[in-house]
C-alpha cells in the first residue's frame, strides 16, 4: 500500500514540536510494517508561518499528485486536496479551534485563519481521525461534524527512545529536587502556574530546581513572571534542545510537570513515562486519558499544583510506584501497535 502524507508542519523538533514527532514517528512505523509512505512538505518557505501554510495548500490544489492508494492530510493541511482526487483522511494532531480559545493578539489572529481552513479540511475529507476522545468531541463541536471522528492515539518509538535515554545517561542530583517541564511556550501550557507553584514551594523545598525545555511565542510573557517572582536561582529556561540533550534532561529529573489546560494528547507525557518519571499535571483536556496514573490537580490552580509537587517530594515510594505504573501504561502507545491501528482507519477509507 502507498500512502501520501500532506503536512506543512516544520520537519524538525525545534519548530514542529510534538506534531512533527508524531508525524515522523507514524511514517517510520508504517514503513516498518510494509507501507510505502511519501511526504509532501512545503517547497517555498515564508517568514510568516500561516502564509506559508496557505501557499502550500494552494499548491496542492493544482499539482499533479503522485499515484497513491490514499492521502492523509494533517491538521489543516489538505483542505484544498480533499474531495478532489482519491480517498482522503484528515488526521488532527490537535484541534486548532480549541487551541484558539487560549490565545490572544497576533497568535489568535493567525490561528483563527488556520481554524477556518481546518474546518474545511475535515468537512471535505472522507474520514477524520483524532488522537483522543477529548479532541474528537472538540472537533465535532467546533466544526459541526455529523459523525464523531475516529480515535487513534499518539505514538512513541519506545525502542528508539529507550536507546536515546541509555546513550545520554544522567542521574538525578541527590542534592536537588529537579522538576522538568517540556513544551512549546504557548499560553495554554500554563508555565506561569508552574512558576507560581515554584514560588510557593521556595521554603518547603529549598533544594528545588525547575528546568523548562522549549521555546515559543509566549516565552517573554512567562519570563516576566519568572523575573517578578525572583525565581532566577530556582528556574532555568533552557530553550530548544537536541534529542540527546532532551533525553539527558529526562534522565536527570525527579519528576515531570506540565500544567497545560489544553492538550489534544501530549507526547511529552509518553516520553516522561518511558523515562520512568512520575507526572504532575492538570486534570484537563486529554491529560486524564493519556496519564490517568499521574498526580492530576485542578487546572489553573497554582496552590493545587504546588501541593501535588510537594506530595511527591515527600514520598519517594509514591514516586517509584507512579514511575512503574507509567512504564507499564506507555507500552500500549508503542509505535508498531499504533501504526497498525492507523492503517486500519486508512483501510476503512479505502
C-alpha positions as CSV (number, residue, x, y, z in Angstrom):
1,X,0.0,0.0,0.0
2,X,1.1,3.6,-0.8
3,X,0.1,6.5,1.4
4,X,0.9,10.1,0.8
5,X,1.3,12.4,3.9
6,X,0.5,16.1,3.5
7,X,1.9,18.5,6.1
8,X,3.3,22.0,6.3
9,X,4.5,21.4,9.9
10,X,8.2,22.2,10.1
11,X,10.1,19.0,9.8
12,X,12.2,19.4,13.0
13,X,11.6,19.2,16.7
14,X,12.6,22.9,17.3
15,X,9.7,24.4,15.3
16,X,7.4,21.4,14.6
17,X,7.4,20.3,18.3
18,X,5.2,17.2,19.1
19,X,3.3,17.5,15.9
20,X,6.4,16.8,13.9
21,X,7.5,14.0,16.2
22,X,4.1,12.3,15.9
23,X,4.0,12.5,12.1
24,X,7.6,11.4,11.6
25,X,7.2,8.5,14.1
26,X,4.0,7.4,12.4
27,X,5.6,7.5,8.9
28,X,8.5,5.4,10.2
29,X,6.3,2.9,11.9
30,X,4.0,2.4,8.9
31,X,7.1,1.8,6.7
32,X,8.2,-0.7,9.4
33,X,5.1,-2.8,8.7
34,X,5.4,-2.6,5.0
35,X,3.6,0.5,3.9
36,X,5.2,2.9,1.4
37,X,4.9,6.4,2.8
38,X,5.8,9.6,0.9
39,X,5.7,13.1,2.5
40,X,4.8,16.3,0.7
41,X,6.2,19.3,2.5
42,X,6.3,23.0,1.6
43,X,8.6,23.8,-1.3
44,X,8.5,27.6,-0.6
45,X,9.3,29.0,2.8
46,X,7.9,32.3,4.0
47,X,8.7,34.4,7.2
48,X,5.0,34.2,8.3
49,X,4.1,30.5,9.0
50,X,0.4,30.9,8.4
51,X,1.1,32.4,4.9
52,X,3.4,29.5,4.2
53,X,0.7,27.1,5.1
54,X,-1.9,28.8,2.9
55,X,0.5,28.9,-0.1
56,X,1.3,25.2,0.5
57,X,-2.3,24.3,0.3
58,X,-3.0,26.4,-2.8
59,X,-0.1,24.5,-4.5
60,X,-1.8,21.2,-3.6
61,X,-4.9,22.3,-5.4
62,X,-3.2,22.5,-8.8
63,X,-0.4,20.0,-8.6
64,X,-0.5,16.6,-10.3
65,X,-0.1,14.3,-7.4
66,X,2.0,11.1,-7.5
67,X,0.0,7.8,-7.6
68,X,-1.0,6.5,-4.2
69,X,-3.8,4.4,-2.6
70,X,-4.8,7.1,0.0
71,X,-3.8,10.6,1.1
72,X,-3.5,11.7,4.7
73,X,-3.6,15.4,5.5
74,X,-2.6,16.5,8.9
75,X,-4.5,19.2,10.8
76,X,-5.5,22.0,8.3
77,X,-3.2,20.7,5.5
78,X,-5.0,19.1,2.7
79,X,-8.2,21.2,2.7
80,X,-7.6,22.1,-1.0
81,X,-6.9,18.5,-1.9
82,X,-9.6,16.6,0.0
83,X,-12.5,15.5,-2.2
84,X,-10.7,16.2,-5.4
85,X,-8.8,13.0,-6.1
86,X,-8.8,9.7,-4.4
87,X,-9.5,8.6,-0.8
88,X,-8.5,11.3,1.7
89,X,-8.2,11.0,5.5
90,X,-7.9,14.1,7.8
91,X,-5.7,13.4,10.8
92,X,-5.9,16.0,13.6
93,X,-3.0,16.1,15.9
94,X,-4.8,18.9,17.8
95,X,-7.9,20.9,17.2
96,X,-6.9,24.4,16.2
97,X,-10.3,25.9,17.0
98,X,-9.9,24.5,20.6
99,X,-6.4,25.8,20.9
100,X,-7.6,29.2,19.6
101,X,-9.6,29.8,22.8
102,X,-6.4,30.1,24.8
103,X,-4.6,32.7,22.7
104,X,-4.8,36.4,22.0
105,X,-3.3,39.1,19.8
106,X,-1.5,38.1,16.6
107,X,-1.2,34.5,17.6
108,X,-5.0,34.4,17.9
109,X,-5.5,36.1,14.5
110,X,-3.2,33.7,12.6
111,X,-4.7,30.6,14.3
112,X,-8.2,31.8,13.5
113,X,-7.3,31.7,9.8
114,X,-5.9,28.2,10.3
115,X,-9.0,27.0,12.2
116,X,-11.2,28.0,9.3
117,X,-9.0,26.0,6.9
118,X,-9.1,23.0,9.3
119,X,-12.9,23.2,9.4
120,X,-12.9,23.0,5.6
121,X,-10.5,20.1,5.6
122,X,-12.4,17.8,8.0
123,X,-15.7,18.5,6.2
124,X,-14.3,17.6,2.8
125,X,-12.3,14.5,3.9
126,X,-13.7,11.0,3.6
127,X,-12.9,10.3,7.2
128,X,-11.5,12.1,10.3
129,X,-9.1,10.7,12.9
130,X,-8.1,12.4,16.2
131,X,-5.7,11.4,18.9
132,X,-8.1,11.4,21.9
133,X,-11.7,11.3,23.0
134,X,-11.3,14.9,24.1
135,X,-10.1,16.0,20.7
136,X,-12.8,14.0,18.9
137,X,-15.5,15.8,20.9
138,X,-13.9,19.3,20.4
139,X,-13.6,18.7,16.7
140,X,-17.2,17.5,16.4
141,X,-18.5,20.6,18.3
142,X,-16.2,23.2,16.7
143,X,-16.5,22.0,13.1
144,X,-20.1,20.8,13.3
145,X,-19.3,17.3,12.1
146,X,-22.2,14.9,11.6
147,X,-20.3,12.0,13.0
148,X,-17.6,11.9,15.7
149,X,-14.1,11.3,14.4
150,X,-12.4,8.0,14.9
151,X,-9.6,7.9,17.6
152,X,-6.1,6.7,17.1
153,X,-3.7,7.8,19.9
154,X,-0.3,9.4,19.5
155,X,2.6,7.1,19.5
156,X,6.2,6.8,20.7
157,X,9.0,4.6,19.3
158,X,9.9,3.0,22.6
159,X,13.0,1.2,21.3
160,X,14.5,4.4,19.8
161,X,13.6,6.5,22.9
162,X,15.0,3.9,25.3
163,X,18.2,3.8,23.3
164,X,18.4,7.6,23.4
165,X,17.9,7.5,27.1
166,X,20.7,4.9,27.5
167,X,23.1,6.8,25.3
168,X,22.6,10.0,27.3
169,X,22.8,9.0,31.0
170,X,22.3,11.5,33.8
171,X,21.4,10.6,37.3
172,X,19.2,12.9,39.3
173,X,21.4,15.2,41.5
174,X,20.9,13.9,45.1
175,X,21.5,17.5,46.4
176,X,18.5,18.8,44.4
177,X,14.8,18.0,43.7
178,X,14.6,18.5,39.9
179,X,11.3,19.2,38.1
180,X,11.3,19.0,34.4
181,X,8.8,20.8,32.1
182,X,8.9,20.3,28.3
183,X,6.6,22.2,25.9
184,X,6.2,24.9,23.3
185,X,5.8,28.1,25.2
186,X,2.2,28.9,24.4
187,X,-0.2,30.5,27.0
188,X,-2.3,27.3,27.1
189,X,0.7,25.4,28.5
190,X,0.4,27.4,31.8
191,X,4.1,27.5,32.5
192,X,3.2,30.6,34.6
193,X,1.4,28.3,37.0
194,X,4.4,26.2,37.4
195,X,6.4,29.3,38.2
196,X,3.8,30.4,40.8
197,X,3.9,26.9,42.3
198,X,7.7,27.1,42.5
199,X,7.5,30.4,44.3
200,X,5.1,28.9,46.9
201,X,7.4,25.9,47.4
202,X,10.6,28.0,47.8
203,X,10.8,27.4,51.5
204,X,9.2,24.0,51.7
205,X,11.6,22.5,49.1
206,X,14.8,24.6,49.4
207,X,16.7,22.2,47.1
208,X,14.0,22.5,44.3
209,X,15.2,23.3,40.7
210,X,12.7,23.7,37.8
211,X,14.1,23.2,34.2
212,X,11.9,24.4,31.3
213,X,12.7,23.0,27.9
214,X,11.3,24.6,24.8
215,X,10.6,28.0,23.1
216,X,7.6,29.7,21.7
217,X,5.7,33.0,21.3
218,X,4.9,33.4,25.0
219,X,8.5,32.9,26.2
220,X,8.9,36.6,27.2
221,X,5.5,36.6,28.9
222,X,6.5,33.7,31.1
223,X,9.9,35.2,31.8
224,X,8.3,38.4,33.0
225,X,6.5,36.2,35.7
226,X,9.8,34.5,36.4
227,X,11.6,37.8,37.0
228,X,8.7,39.2,39.0
229,X,8.7,36.2,41.3
230,X,12.5,36.4,41.6
231,X,13.0,32.8,40.6
232,X,16.3,33.2,38.7
233,X,18.0,30.9,41.2
234,X,15.3,28.2,41.1
235,X,14.1,28.1,37.5
236,X,16.1,27.7,34.3
237,X,14.7,28.3,30.8
238,X,16.8,26.0,28.6
239,X,15.3,26.8,25.2
240,X,15.1,24.2,22.4
241,X,17.4,21.2,22.9
242,X,18.6,18.3,20.7
243,X,17.1,14.9,21.2
244,X,20.2,13.7,23.0
245,X,20.1,16.8,25.3
246,X,16.4,16.2,25.9
247,X,17.0,12.6,26.9
248,X,19.6,13.7,29.4
249,X,17.2,16.2,30.9
250,X,14.6,13.4,31.4
251,X,17.2,11.2,33.0
252,X,18.2,13.9,35.4
253,X,14.7,14.8,36.6
254,X,12.9,13.7,39.7
255,X,9.5,14.4,38.3
256,X,7.8,15.8,35.2
257,X,5.3,18.6,35.4
258,X,3.2,20.2,32.7
259,X,0.1,22.1,33.9
260,X,-1.3,22.6,30.4
261,X,-5.1,23.2,30.2
262,X,-5.4,22.3,26.5
263,X,-3.7,19.2,25.2
264,X,-5.1,17.2,22.2
265,X,-2.8,14.4,23.5
266,X,0.7,15.3,24.8
267,X,3.6,13.2,23.5
268,X,5.8,14.6,26.3
269,X,3.8,12.6,28.8
270,X,4.7,9.4,26.9
271,X,8.3,10.5,26.9
272,X,8.2,11.1,30.7
273,X,6.5,7.7,31.3
274,X,9.1,5.8,29.2
275,X,11.9,7.6,31.1
276,X,10.4,6.4,34.4
277,X,9.3,9.8,35.7
278,X,6.3,10.4,37.9
279,X,3.9,13.1,36.4
280,X,2.2,16.1,37.9
281,X,-0.3,17.8,35.6
282,X,-3.7,19.5,35.4
283,X,-6.9,17.4,35.2
284,X,-7.8,19.0,31.9
285,X,-8.3,18.3,28.2
286,X,-6.9,14.9,27.1
287,X,-4.4,14.6,30.0
288,X,-6.6,12.2,32.1
289,X,-6.8,9.9,29.1
290,X,-3.0,10.0,28.5
291,X,-1.7,9.9,32.1
292,X,-4.5,8.6,34.3
293,X,-2.0,7.3,36.9
294,X,-0.4,10.8,37.3
295,X,-1.0,13.2,40.1
296,X,-3.7,15.3,38.4
297,X,-4.8,18.6,40.1
298,X,-7.4,21.2,39.4
299,X,-6.5,23.3,36.3
300,X,-5.4,26.9,36.7
301,X,-4.8,26.4,40.5
302,X,-1.2,27.2,41.5
303,X,-1.8,26.1,45.1
304,X,-3.1,22.7,44.0
305,X,-0.2,22.3,41.7
306,X,2.3,23.1,44.5
307,X,0.6,20.6,46.8
308,X,0.8,17.9,44.1
309,X,4.5,18.5,43.7
310,X,5.1,18.7,47.5
311,X,3.2,15.4,47.9
312,X,5.6,13.6,45.6
313,X,8.6,15.3,47.0
314,X,7.7,13.9,50.4
315,X,7.2,10.4,49.2
316,X,10.0,8.6,47.2
317,X,7.9,5.5,47.5
318,X,5.0,7.1,45.7
319,X,7.3,8.5,43.0
320,X,8.6,5.0,42.4
321,X,5.1,3.5,42.3
322,X,3.9,6.1,39.7
323,X,7.1,5.6,37.7
324,X,6.4,1.9,37.4
325,X,2.8,2.5,36.5
326,X,3.8,4.9,33.8
327,X,6.3,2.4,32.3
328,X,3.6,-0.2,32.1
329,X,0.9,2.2,30.7
330,X,3.1,3.6,27.9
331,X,3.6,0.2,26.2
332,X,0.2,0.4,24.5
333,X,1.4,3.5,22.7
334,X,4.4,1.9,21.2
335,X,4.8,2.8,17.5
336,X,4.2,-0.5,15.8
337,X,0.9,-1.0,17.8
338,X,-0.5,2.4,16.9
339,X,0.7,2.3,13.3
340,X,-1.5,-0.8,12.8
341,X,-4.5,1.0,14.3
342,X,-3.9,3.9,12.0
343,X,-3.6,1.6,9.0
344,X,-7.0,0.1,9.9
345,X,-8.5,3.6,9.6
346,X,-6.9,4.1,6.2
347,X,-8.4,0.8,5.0
348,X,-11.8,1.9,6.2
349,X,-11.5,4.9,3.9
350,X,-10.5,2.6,1.0
